[in-house]
Every structure is written in structure tokens, then in C-alpha cells.
Amino acid sequence: MENKPMSLLLIEDDEFECKKFKSYVETLNNVKLVGITNSSDKGIEYFKTYLPEAIILDIELHKGQGSGIEFIENI
């Protein structure tokens, strides 16, 4: 059986936090970051395209578009 990395989507509007998170994930062998966005609409596109196993979701996207709640409602 192949040991496939867990696919992960990050929806976050703080650019610094996104960079820190991406740098950390790149050190892991068992996690693959399939997308980073600050938009609930783009998050839905990533979700439909990649079907990630996990999502880290910012509820309030002050510096982005939409909200985490909108994302949840639309998936």
C-alpha cells in the first residue's frame, strides 16, 4: 500500500501566516498543500478540484473575499 501524503487546503487572509504555514508544511513528508487562498470562492474551486482531506479555515477573511462561513455553506 502506497503511503500518500494528506492533502490540505489553507483559506487564510493573513499573508504572513500563509507564508509561515507553507514553509512549515514543506518540511513535512506526509502533508501536501494543494492550495492557499484568501477567497471563499477560490477556496470552493480548490475544494472541488483537489478534494482535500483537511482544510484550515479562517472564519473572518477581513483582507480577503467572502468568509469561512460562506465557504462552509457553499460546499
N, C-alpha and C positions, 0 to 999 in steps of 0.2 A: 504494500500500500504506500502510495506517494504521500509525503508529508508536505502538503500545500500550505503556504502562508495564509493567515487570516486576512481577508480584505477589509479595509477600513476607510470610511469616508469622514472627513472633517468639515463641519459647517461652522465657521467662526469668523467674526469680523475684525478681530484684533490681529493685525498683520504680524506684529512681534511674536505673539503667542503661536501663530501658524508656523512661523519660521522655526521657533524652538521645538514645536511638536514634530515638524517634518524632520529636523535634524535628529531628534531622538529616535523616531521610527526607523530612520535609515541605519541605525546601529543594531536593529533587531533583525534576526533571520526569519522569525515566524510571523511577521506582520508586513503587509503590503498596503501602502497608502494609495488608494485608487483615485482620490480627488480631494481638492481643497477649494472651498468657495465661501464667499460672504453673502451669497444669494440663496434664498429658499427655492426659487425657480430652477437655478442651476443645480442645486442640491438634488432636486427631483430628477433632473436629467441624468446626473451621475448615478442616482439610485436605480433608475430604470435600465441604464446601460450596463452597470457593473454588479448590481445586486449584492452590495457589500454585506458581510457578515456582522459588522458592527458600525455604528455611527456615533461620532462625538458631535453633539449638537448644542450650539449656543442658542438659548431661548430668545434673547433680545439681540437682534442684529442692528445695533444703532448706526454703525458705519457701513452697513451693507444694504441689501434689499430684502424686504419681507421679514419674516420672523421664524424662529424654530417651531412655534405653534402652527404657523401656516404650513410649514413643511410636513409636520405630523398629520395635519388634517388632510393634506393632499396626497399622501402616499397611501 
